[in-house]
Amino acid sequence: MSSPPRSFMPEREPLVVLLLGPTGSGKTALSLALAERFHGEIVSCDSVAVYRGMERGTAKPAPEERARIPHHLIDVTTPDHPFTAGEYSRQARVALRAIAVRGHLPIVTGGTGLYMRALTEGLFAVPVRQEDLRARLWRSAQTRGGAWLHRLLARLDPASAARIHANDAPKLIRAIEICVAARRPMSHILARDPLTGFRLLRLGINPPRQQLYERLNRRCAEMFAAGLVEETRALFGQYGPAKALDSLGYKQALAALAGTLSLEEAIKSAQQGHRNYAKRQMTWFRREPNVQWLEDFGDAPDALNRATALVRCSFSEPLE
């Protein structure tokens, strides 16, 4: 492990590397390599990796990888306790500051765009979750149909209703909850709390699309072969229909357990879901500012060499 450059010293705002890209693009391999070269610690930015017991259907670093490099924001809660983007931002910011105090390089890596944006830009100053109201809204939606939620939000906050898809029940319920609790439209709540005290280097991984899809298909099949259905059965038995089990892979495994999909159909559905998710991730990350794109997989030598050069340069050059 090489020593950090002299410029990575407390007299300057500490550097944070934000490593973003679609699922299956090699973020874990690149984050480990950079952490070893620059005395780094890794902060996961994955909305499923936060849940303990969800192993087969996630891309969590392996135990031996976590033993090599300190990792944060992995296995911090159970599937029956929803973990919001706001909670992620709070805990991740604490981790960043602690890593910087130790003189190490924080490397944030993951594919959950909302979590990344919550960390860097902050979230709207919205009321806390109201579980009783949420439960009533879910029950009403099941009785009256999903379109009812969208009509209700349109009356409370037309701007938010125009932005949220009529079939996206979780976002509709959260928006309605905020409107009711704040007594004003969610679209009127604009205060944010951006991350300060750090310099940010955004590195984006953009591998060839067809090769990425082939890798995702293989990885998804391997998840099922490694026991994803059995793990899902155990999680459902312990936690019931937890929202976390709606995640890709687990949702299809539940369908296989219920008999609504055959195992082969479940695998194909999960593969398609991962490919679609990768497309959405790239659409999201393309909107991020000042991203230095690596046009390869993160575990490719050329990507590692370019990322290393960019990190070294950022130690001595100011970032926008």
N, C-alpha and C positions, 0 to 999 in steps of 0.2 A: 504494500500500500504506500503510495507516494505521499509526501507532505503537501499540505495545501499551500498555494502560493502566498507570498508575504502580503499581498494586497488583500487577502481574505482575513483581515484583522478587525478588531472591534472598533477602530476609528472610523470605519465606513459602515453604512447600513449593510447588514448581512444579505448575502445572495440566497435566493430560493429558486430551485429549478422546478418548473412545472412541466411534467412529462405527460403529454396527452396524445390520444389516438384511439382508434377503434379496438374493440375486443379482438383478441387473437393477433395483434400486430407486433407483439414482442416487447411490450412496455416493461414487464417484470425483468426480463433478461438485461435490458439496457439500464434500468434503474439499479440493479445489483452491480453491474460493471462500473457505472459512474460512482456509486457509493464506495466501492473498493478503491477507486482511483483518487477520490477527493475527500476521504474521511466523512462520508455521508451517512445519514439516517433516512429511512424511507417512511413517508406518510402516505398510507393508502387512501385513495379517493374512489372508493367503490361502494355503492349502496347496498350490495349484498354481502361483501366481505366483512361488514361490521357485525354480522350475526354468527354467534357460536353454533356449531353443529352443522352448518351448511358448508360442506366441504366438496362433495363430488360435483355439484353443479356450479361451482364458482372457480375463478382463476386465482384463488389465493396462492401466494408463494408457498412452496413446500416447507415443512418444518425445518429441513436442513438449510434452506435458503434464509429462513427467518433467524436461524442460529448464526449465520454468517454475518448478517447486518441487522442492526436494530430496526424493528418495524413498529409502526403506530397505527391506530384506528383499525385494527383487525381484531375480530372476536371481542367486541366491547359490549354487546348486549345479546339478548335472546330473541328468537323470531317472533315471539308474542308481544314484544315491546317495540312499536314503530320508532324508527330512528330518522328524524327529519333532517333536511338540509341545514336548517338553523342550528340544530344540535351538532351536526358534523362541523360546521364552521367554527363554533365555539371550541370544541375539543381540538380541532386541527390547529387553530391559532395558538392554543396553549402549547401544543406539541412543537410547533415551529419555533416559538420563543425559547422553549427549553433546549431544543437542539442547537439553536444559535448561541445560547449562553455557554453551552459546552464547547463552542468553537468548531462545531461540525456543520456540514452542508446539508440543509433540509432538501429532500427530493420528494416532491408530491407526485404520485403516479397513479393513474386510474382513468377510467372511461366514463365516469358519471359527470356529465357536463354541468348539471345543476349544482352538484356539490362543489365542483371547481369554481363555478361562478359565485356561489355563496361564500366561499373562502376568500376570493380575491376582491369581489365587489361588495359583498354584504348582501343582505336580504332586506326586503321591505320590513319596516317595524310593525309587525302584525301581532294580533292577540295570540295568546297561547291556545292550544287545542282544547276544545270542549267536547269531551267524549260522549256526553249524553246527547247533545245536539247532533253530533255526527251519526250516532247510532239511530236516531229518529229519522235522519235524512236517508240513511241506507235502507231502512225498513220501508220508508215511503217510496223510494225509487224502485224497490223490488215489487211493490204493490201497483204502482202507477206507471212504471216503465221508465227507462233511462231518459227519454226526452223530457219528462217532467222536471228533472233537475235543471236542464238547460233553460226551460221556460221560466222557472223560478229565478235563476240567476239573471236572465234577461230583464226581468222586472226590477231586480235589485241593483244591477250593474251592467248595463248594456255593453259597455266597452270590454269588460272581461268576458262576457258571454260571446262576443264576436271573436275573441282570441282563443277560447277554449273549445275544443271539439265536443260536439253534443254527446259522443259516446265515452268521453273520458270522465267517468264518474268520480274517481278520487280527486281530480283537480276541481271539478264542479262543486263537490261537497266542501272542499277546503275554501273555495272562493265564497260560497254561501255562508259558511261558518264565519269567515272574516267580516263579511258585510254585516252580519247580524251582531257580532260581538263589538265591532268598531262603530256600528251605527252610521256607517258611510260606505260608499263603494270601495272595493278593494283597489280599483284603478286610481283612486284619489290618494292612496297611501304610497308616497314616493320616497320617504326617507331611507337612505341606505347607510351602511357602515363599512366603507372599503378598508381593505387591509393596508396598514401603514407600517413604516419602520423596516421595510424590506425592499430589495431590488429583485425584480422578477425576470427570470429567463424562461420563456416558453419554448419548449421543444416539441414539435409535432411529428408523429410517425405516420407516414402515408405509404404503405406497401402497395405493390401491384394488386389491383382489385380482384382479378380472377384467382391469383395465388392465395390471397387472403380468404376468399370464399372456400377454396379447397382445404385450407388449414382449419377453418371453422367447422366444416363438415366432419373432418377427421376428429377434431377435438370433441365435438358434440357426441359422436358415436362412442368415443373412448369414455366419456363421462357415464353413459348408460352402461357400458361394459364393466366399468369399475364399481357399479352398485348404486347408481343414482336412484333407481326405483326403490331399492331397499332402504336407503337413507331417507328418502321422502316419506316412506311408510312410517318409519320411526319418528320423524319430526312431526308428522300429522298426529300420530298417536300421543305424542307428548304435549303438543301445543295447539292441536286442532287446526281449523282453517285460518291460520295466521296470514296476514297480508303478505309477509315476506315470501310465502310459498306460491305467490303469483309470479315470482321471478321466472325468467326464461330457464327452461330445463325442468324446474320443479313443477311448473304448471302442467307441462306435458307428462311428467311422471305421475302426477296426480290423476290425470285423465287415463293413463294406462292402468293405474290401480283401480279406478272406478269402472273400467271396462268400456269407456266411451271411445278409446283409441287402442288399437293394437300396439304392441311394443314397436313394431316397425313404423307404424304411422306416427307414434309419439316421437321417435327419433327424427323422422323426416320433418315433422312440424317444428321441433326444436331447432333443427338445422336451418330451416327457412327463417325462423324467428331470429336466430343469431345473425344471419346475413342481413335481414332487414334492420336489425339494431345497429349493425356496423355502418350501414348507410346513414341512419339518423345521427349517429355519433359524428361522422365526418361532416354532415351538414351543420351540426352545432359547432364543432371545433373550427370550421372554416370562418366562423364569425368572430372568433377570438382575436384580439389585437396582437400584433407584433410576434407572431409565431414563426419560429425558424423551422421549416419543414425538412424532414429527413425522408427522402423518397425511396424507402426500403423498409424491411422488417427491422425491428429494434435489435434482433440478435445477429444481424449481418455486420461483418467487420467494417464496411464502409460507413454504416450508420454510427457505429460506436466511435470511429475515428473522427467523424465530423462533429458528433455531439461533444466529444472530449475537447476538440479545438474550440468549440463555441463556449463551453464552460470556462476553459482557461482564459479565453479572451474576455469574458464577462467579469472576471476577477479584477481586471485592470482597466476596463472601459466602462463608462457609465451607461446604464440602460435607460431606455425611454420609459 
